């Protein structure tokens, strides 16, 4: 049948459509469905449309997997709003999904995503409801608890909703990138937020594909990473830029790295960015500088570090790098201009060498905004600009006019004639924008008889405080488009785009998806008999492979889609697509297969049983089917889901019997199977596991420095001549852990003894003193519930049986703060009460003093330059700059060791962080007069910035 004539021949089209609907052979149905899909539907006759819808409705009822993809595509093109046609076929489509051809899977998944958004309530309400915990004034604790319990119980996922999510999960292992992307967007749009994390691993796997696939996947990851950073943080290294990546891929990876940046990983990312800035790809280098600016805006702890690094880039030989640095520095200085007068002066000197118009205009704007802070430099800059006014770019000319106007209003004595000269030049300029701006400024700042009322407010207009620019991700507004669509890629609504509807407040009637039981019984009776006959004939006939094939044509909720998919999860990931196609073919009549092949699959399945929950589900389902082969296959999805949560006791018994039978064959095939499984696993990638894997590697052919860069640029700072020393000073300052009023007579204080912790090398030692201020014995003092941030660990003290009245006892604890000043919260409990307490370490207590020579200090300091260096100027009385005072002030704040210095005006101190062992180098260089420069070099830029802020006031006050 010609697909071109199918929809348009008014004489025979209706007859052919009706005939097609009645003929349901496996040959005509797929071609007819494809004919519907491939027709020119733009010129569709309205009368023919109703006939086509009737045909689509009949074809949707077809049981063949060959028809499903094409008919759903025809449905999407002809009548995408007729979701009533999907109701009766919803469960069948979910169950057949694994066996449909790949491009049909993509179409069906997108259609079911839109369907789910109209038929089920939001699974995200569960998370939102738990956030609203406000308590009414007159409400008791019991009433509040009941109210909270009710809120938790309000949401229960529809079984059909769960069926869709469960049956699409195996397709995350598909070889087709479009299928994986379709499943990922389905999980993102309709799955509970707690379950969306599983798509991250599959999306990262697609980054091994060609550049076109990478581009689409990275765009979608960039959108996801804005809202849920935690999904992709474990795979941070997968987004590091490679030299072979095209510029479009590099830019997207930079965007994702920026979205994932936080206090914990910013040090590593900044070292990575330093490498990118040196790239020969100038567009990419400029994008990296913008990324550094965004990181400085988002993470306040590294703002100064990034600013200093960008200032260092101003001396770069490449003009594009310098220009981009100027633009970013201008945006950062808008946030805190009063503190950076020196940087503005430095940038003013660059006007003689920079030729990029945007950079020159940015410098002029900065000087104009801060003209009162640089009163000597601004007039001189205006003088130089007046000389070159006629040769400047239009953008620069506009900023010269603005600078002249601002200086005229603030320093008219020096700049009055100069400003008038520039206004006369602008009056006759070729560009009409500049001529208009000149007339406007002249009337506003130069008062005369014609001047209006606005001239009184000229100063407020020109020198008004401008809001700091908001550096946001360009992907922030794309989340309203469905992921994976052309509209999302282009960030504009494309022709034919079908919008996702909002979740309904109340779920529509789920009974519309129920199928008559009589139809099911007719279909399944022969299948049940076939199973009984097979079990009598053959010992291994209950294997999951044959059961899946017999279930592949089911339109009930427990079809083969979920079973074969879950089998793929249990270790045979690479063969999931082949297995599903074999299952479907065997379900139509071909039951051939060797007995040893079945045994191999069963044995491999047992070997991987301990891998996860899906394996236990398969084992239980297999055990149940071996007991009763004629059990009902039309089991509901909700029952199937609940039964998979607990493992049957008889499971182990059935497995032990099967092990005895196949023990000898298992030994023979063990060596052959293991390398095969490893080769075909699509997700068996090294960088998916954040932790190190104990694999014996051959001697690398790369240089050690290159290997260190590829491992996240976390360069080792250990050396044979650098060792931990004893603390120079131990401050006995105590901090209140629990006040006696809050603790009902139990008081607790803590301090840091600055000694290596006996509980672990990476832990900070903490001494806690407990006091009983009551006249009664306090019993069973111990640590209760711990509420620790991710990564932080705590070694608690042993429970104290009793503390006598007016008694006191000191105990030791160890806390691994992961080189951060995050608070460790926990409960200090007695026999009767529990009290919430927390310990927040001063940054100086996260260090261990280090003994090293001056030569080693300079060598290590040379490695930690650029963004690993922070500095500030200190102004204090001369008596505060004596060696003994400087030493006392610094060791009082930080646990550092003194380094011998051959120069009287330079004092050096060294330490390393407790957790990672990163060096912390502190230098105090005395200048002329009563000033000094404080410099800190470290990989841990966040700790370095915090330590700099704490040391500055101490050294200034003495």
Secondary structure as UniProt FT lines:
FT   HELIX           3..6
FT   TURN            7..8
FT   TURN            10..12
FT   HELIX           13..22
FT   TURN            26..27
FT   HELIX           28..38
FT   HELIX           41..43
FT   HELIX           46..60
FT   HELIX           65..78
FT   TURN            80..81
FT   HELIX           83..85
FT   HELIX           87..89
FT   HELIX           90..96
FT   HELIX           97..99
FT   HELIX           102..119
FT   TURN            123..124
FT   HELIX           125..131
FT   TURN            137..138
FT   HELIX           141..153
FT   HELIX           159..169
FT   HELIX           170..173
FT   HELIX           177..190
FT   HELIX           193..195
FT   TURN            196..197
FT   HELIX           198..205
FT   HELIX           206..208
FT   HELIX           211..227
FT   HELIX           230..233
FT   TURN            234..235
FT   HELIX           236..239
FT   TURN            243..244
FT   HELIX           247..260
FT   TURN            263..265
FT   HELIX           266..277
FT   HELIX           282..298
FT   HELIX           300..302
FT   HELIX           303..313
FT   TURN            314..315
FT   HELIX           319..333
FT   TURN            334..335
FT   HELIX           337..339
FT   HELIX           341..349
FT   HELIX           350..352
FT   HELIX           357..369
FT   TURN            370..373
FT   HELIX           375..387
FT   HELIX           389..391
FT   HELIX           394..410
FT   HELIX           412..427
FT   HELIX           432..445
FT   TURN            449..450
FT   HELIX           453..457
FT   HELIX           458..462
FT   TURN            474..475
FT   HELIX           476..480
FT   TURN            483..484
FT   HELIX           486..490
FT   TURN            495..496
FT   HELIX           510..513
FT   HELIX           517..537
FT   TURN            539..542
FT   HELIX           544..551
FT   TURN            552..553
FT   TURN            557..558
FT   HELIX           560..569
FT   TURN            570..571
FT   HELIX           573..575
FT   HELIX           576..587
FT   TURN            588..589
FT   HELIX           595..607
FT   HELIX           609..611
FT   HELIX           613..627
FT   TURN            629..630
FT   HELIX           637..643
FT   TURN            644..645
FT   HELIX           650..680
FT   TURN            682..683
FT   HELIX           686..688
FT   HELIX           704..710
FT   TURN            711..712
FT   TURN            720..721
FT   STRAND          723..724
FT   STRAND          735..738
FT   TURN            740..745
FT   STRAND          746..751
FT   TURN            758..759
FT   TURN            761..762
FT   STRAND          764..772
FT   STRAND          778..787
FT   TURN            790..791
FT   STRAND          793..795
FT   STRAND          800..803
FT   TURN            805..806
FT   STRAND          808..816
FT   TURN            818..819
FT   STRAND          824..829
FT   STRAND          834..839
FT   HELIX           843..846
FT   STRAND          847..851
FT   HELIX           854..863
FT   HELIX           866..868
FT   STRAND          869..875
FT   HELIX           878..881
FT   HELIX           883..893
FT   STRAND          897..899
FT   TURN            904..905
FT   STRAND          906..913
FT   TURN            914..916
FT   STRAND          919..926
FT   TURN            929..930
FT   STRAND          931..938
FT   HELIX           941..957
//
